[in-house]
Amino acid sequence: MMELRPVGVGGVLAVLGNAIRSETGAQVEHAHICGLEETVPAYASLLVKYDPFLTDYDALCGTLRALERQISASTVTEGKIVEIPVCYGGAYGEDLPFVARHAGMTEREVVALHSGQPYRIYMLGFLPGFPYLGGLDERLHTPRLSTPRTRIPAGSVGIGGKQTGVYPMESPGGWQLIGRTPLTLFAPGEPLPYAAGDRIRFVPIDEGEFERIQKREEAKRHGA
């Protein structure tokens, strides 16, 4: 059962236990609740912002309780699938050999497993546009680095514990890097190519394709 807590004058935090519960966020977004302004999903909670002139805390909590009871019997609309090309291994994914050894697989098997299914975006953070993805196969769960790197290139795809994700901009970080995308995922003032609730599918490419897409992206940035 979800736990509901007031947040300021116009917010309710729905705490969903220890499990990932994307269904609740999707239900709230599609329920057309009077006074609803915004939902901010996280792994096991959902912040619901509302207009206190149009609804109130008690009414909204009642609606959320009713939606929780409906979730198991309803179908949640999936977000769009966003394909992200990734060059795995080598200079683009230096930790792929370690991930493969940890999983008891070949590097090719890791790539096939990692790219073999779409991943749902449960939340965005800790960087602008960083997608936390659900659904990583248990065989690929890999510990984070004992000492985080001070610089991870933009577009790096990594595994950290039970999660996988892609760094949209250069950043420090402690995830195991298995590949990199040539796409520009984050640019100030530009919309992100995905949102919470969408799904990401990683598509393996070779170095030649990486360079072609990278040149295309550079031309776009410079208005060519």
C-alpha positions in Angstrom: 0.0 0.0 0.0 1.3 3.4 -0.9 2.2 5.9 1.8 1.0 9.5 1.1 2.8 12.5 2.6 2.1 16.3 2.1 4.8 18.3 0.4 4.4 22.0 0.9 1.1 23.7 0.0 0.5 22.0 -3.4 2.2 18.6 -3.4 1.7 15.0 -2.4 4.5 12.4 -2.2 3.3 8.9 -2.9 5.9 6.5 -1.5 5.5 3.1 -3.1 7.6 0.8 -0.9 10.9 -0.6 -2.1 9.9 -1.8 -5.5 9.9 0.1 -8.8 6.3 1.0 -9.6 6.1 2.9 -12.9 2.4 2.0 -13.3 1.3 4.4 -10.6 2.9 7.4 -12.3 1.4 6.4 -15.7 -2.1 6.0 -14.1 -1.9 9.5 -12.5 -0.8 11.1 -15.7 -3.6 9.6 -17.7 -6.4 10.1 -15.0 -7.3 13.7 -15.9 -7.4 14.7 -12.3 -8.8 18.2 -11.6 -6.1 20.5 -10.5 -3.2 18.2 -11.4 -0.1 20.3 -12.5 2.8 17.9 -12.7 4.1 14.5 -11.7 7.7 13.8 -10.9 8.5 10.1 -10.9 11.4 8.3 -9.1 12.1 4.7 -8.6 9.8 4.0 -5.7 8.0 7.3 -5.2 6.0 9.8 -7.2 5.7 13.6 -6.4 2.3 14.9 -7.5 1.9 18.6 -7.7 -1.5 20.2 -7.8 -3.3 23.6 -7.8 -4.7 24.1 -4.3 -7.3 26.5 -5.7 -8.8 23.6 -7.8 -8.4 20.6 -5.4 -7.1 19.8 -2.0 -4.8 17.3 -0.2 -7.6 15.1 1.1 -9.4 14.9 -2.3 -6.2 14.1 -4.2 -5.2 11.4 -1.7 -8.6 9.8 -2.1 -8.1 9.8 -5.9 -4.6 8.3 -5.6 -5.9 5.5 -3.3 -8.6 4.7 -5.9 -6.0 4.6 -8.7 -3.8 2.3 -6.7 -6.6 -0.2 -6.4 -7.2 -0.1 -10.2 -3.6 -0.6 -11.3 -3.5 -4.4 -11.1 -6.6 -4.6 -13.3 -5.7 -2.0 -15.9 -3.4 -1.7 -18.9 -0.8 1.1 -18.8 0.0 2.9 -22.0 3.6 2.5 -22.9 5.7 5.4 -23.9 7.5 5.6 -27.2 10.6 3.6 -28.0 13.7 5.6 -28.6 16.5 3.8 -30.4 20.1 4.8 -29.3 23.0 3.5 -31.5 25.9 2.3 -29.4 29.4 1.3 -30.3 30.3 -1.3 -27.6 33.7 -2.1 -26.2 37.2 -1.0 -27.2 37.9 2.7 -26.7 34.2 3.3 -26.4 33.5 0.8 -23.6 36.6 0.0 -21.7 34.9 -2.0 -18.9 33.1 -4.4 -21.3 35.8 -7.1 -20.7 35.3 -6.8 -16.9 31.5 -7.0 -17.2 31.8 -10.0 -19.4 34.2 -11.8 -16.9 31.9 -11.0 -14.0 28.9 -12.4 -15.9 30.8 -15.5 -17.1 30.1 -14.5 -20.7 31.9 -13.4 -23.8 31.8 -9.8 -24.7 29.6 -10.5 -27.7 27.1 -12.3 -25.5 27.0 -9.3 -23.1 26.3 -6.9 -26.1 23.6 -9.2 -27.4 22.0 -9.4 -24.0 22.2 -5.7 -23.2 20.8 -4.6 -26.5 18.3 -7.4 -26.8 15.4 -5.6 -25.1 14.0 -2.1 -24.5 14.4 -0.5 -21.1 11.8 1.6 -19.5 12.9 5.1 -18.2 11.8 5.3 -14.6 13.3 8.7 -13.8 15.7 11.4 -15.1 18.6 12.6 -12.9 21.4 12.9 -11.5 22.5 14.9 -14.6 20.1 16.7 -16.9 18.6 14.0 -19.1 20.3 11.0 -17.4 17.8 8.1 -17.8 17.6 5.5 -15.0 16.5 2.4 -16.8 14.6 -0.6 -15.5 14.8 -4.1 -16.7 18.5 -4.9 -16.8 19.0 -8.7 -17.0 20.2 -10.1 -13.7 23.1 -11.7 -15.4 24.5 -8.3 -16.2 24.3 -6.9 -12.7 27.8 -5.6 -12.0 29.3 -3.7 -9.1 30.2 0.0 -9.6 33.8 1.0 -9.7 35.5 1.1 -6.3 37.0 4.5 -7.3 34.7 6.7 -9.6 36.2 8.3 -12.6 36.6 12.0 -12.7 35.7 12.2 -16.4 33.3 10.1 -18.3 32.7 11.2 -22.0 29.2 12.3 -23.0 27.2 9.5 -24.5 28.8 6.7 -22.4 26.6 3.7 -21.7 27.2 2.0 -18.4 26.1 -0.5 -15.8 26.0 0.3 -12.1 24.8 -2.5 -9.9 21.3 -3.5 -11.0 20.9 -0.5 -13.3 22.0 0.6 -16.8 21.9 4.1 -18.3 23.6 6.6 -20.6 25.5 9.7 -19.6 24.0 12.6 -21.7 27.0 14.9 -20.9 30.5 14.7 -19.7 30.6 13.9 -16.0 32.3 12.1 -13.2 30.9 8.7 -12.4 31.4 5.2 -11.1 29.5 3.0 -13.5 31.1 0.3 -15.6 31.4 1.7 -19.2 30.4 -0.8 -21.9 29.8 1.5 -24.9 29.1 4.9 -26.2 26.5 6.6 -28.4 27.5 9.3 -31.0 24.1 11.0 -30.5 23.9 14.3 -28.7 21.4 13.5 -26.0 21.5 16.8 -24.1 22.0 20.3 -25.5 21.0 23.5 -23.5 17.7 24.9 -24.8 16.9 21.8 -26.8 14.3 19.1 -25.9 15.4 15.7 -24.8 14.7 12.8 -27.2 13.0 10.9 -24.4 11.0 11.3 -21.2 10.2 9.3 -18.1 7.9 6.5 -19.2 9.5 6.1 -22.6 11.6 3.1 -23.5 15.1 3.0 -24.8 16.5 0.3 -27.1 20.3 0.2 -27.6 21.3 -0.7 -31.2 24.8 -2.0 -31.7 26.9 -0.2 -34.3 30.5 -0.4 -35.5 33.2 2.3 -35.3 32.6 3.4 -38.9 28.9 4.0 -38.2 29.8 5.7 -35.0 32.0 8.2 -36.8 29.4 8.8 -39.5 26.7 9.6 -37.0 29.2 11.7 -34.9 30.0 13.9 -38.0 26.3 14.3 -38.7 25.7 15.4 -35.1 28.6 17.9 -35.3 27.2 19.3 -38.5 23.8 19.8 -36.9 25.3 21.6 -33.9 27.1 24.0 -36.2 24.0 24.6 -38.3 25.5 23.0 -41.5 
